[in-house]
């Protein structure tokens, strides 16, 4: 496995999708066909990443974003 992407010094497996709007990020994650995670990035940024990259970001000090809806599947 190659960790070829970085987000503020954290090596990631896949390129994160970066949004500035929580609403747009939540809409996108609901439409994904694969399981994805919503993370709080740098101030004003929301990241959509795969579960393994979410674990790497959590170890680096980033937090899972709180969702505003209960429609998560």
C-alpha positions as CSV (number, residue, x, y, z in Angstrom):
1,X,0.0,0.0,0.0
2,X,1.4,3.4,-1.0
3,X,0.5,6.4,1.1
4,X,0.9,9.0,-1.7
5,X,-1.3,11.9,-0.4
6,X,-0.8,14.3,2.5
7,X,-3.0,16.5,4.5
8,X,-1.1,18.9,6.7
9,X,1.7,16.4,7.2
10,X,-0.4,13.3,7.6
11,X,0.1,10.6,5.0
12,X,-3.1,9.4,3.4
13,X,-3.9,6.5,1.1
14,X,-6.4,8.4,-1.0
15,X,-6.8,12.1,-1.9
16,X,-9.3,13.7,0.6
17,X,-12.3,15.6,-0.8
18,X,-12.2,19.0,0.9
19,X,-15.4,21.1,1.4
20,X,-15.9,24.5,3.0
21,X,-19.6,23.8,3.5
22,X,-20.8,21.2,6.1
23,X,-24.1,20.9,4.2
24,X,-22.4,20.1,0.9
25,X,-20.0,17.6,2.5
26,X,-22.9,15.8,4.2
27,X,-24.9,15.8,1.0
28,X,-21.9,14.3,-0.9
29,X,-21.2,11.6,1.8
30,X,-24.9,10.5,1.7
31,X,-24.6,10.0,-2.1
32,X,-21.3,8.0,-1.9
33,X,-21.6,4.3,-2.9
34,X,-18.6,3.4,-0.7
35,X,-18.4,3.9,3.1
36,X,-16.8,7.3,3.8
37,X,-16.1,9.4,6.9
38,X,-16.6,13.1,7.5
39,X,-13.7,14.7,9.4
40,X,-13.1,18.2,10.6
41,X,-10.0,19.5,8.9
42,X,-8.3,22.8,9.3
43,X,-10.6,25.7,10.4
44,X,-13.5,26.0,7.9
45,X,-12.7,22.7,6.1
46,X,-14.5,19.4,6.1
47,X,-12.9,16.3,4.7
48,X,-14.5,13.2,3.2
49,X,-12.1,10.3,3.5
50,X,-12.1,6.5,3.5
51,X,-12.2,4.8,6.9
52,X,-8.5,3.9,7.0
53,X,-7.5,7.6,6.2
54,X,-10.0,8.7,8.9
55,X,-8.1,6.6,11.4
56,X,-4.8,8.1,10.4
57,X,-6.2,11.6,10.7
58,X,-7.7,10.8,14.1
59,X,-4.3,9.6,15.3
60,X,-2.8,12.9,14.0
61,X,-5.3,14.9,16.2
62,X,-8.2,15.6,13.8
63,X,-11.7,14.9,14.9
64,X,-14.7,13.3,13.3
65,X,-17.2,16.0,12.3
66,X,-20.6,16.0,14.0
67,X,-23.4,15.5,11.6
68,X,-26.5,17.7,11.5
69,X,-28.9,15.1,10.3
70,X,-29.9,11.6,11.4
71,X,-30.1,10.2,7.8
72,X,-26.7,8.5,7.9
73,X,-26.6,5.0,6.6
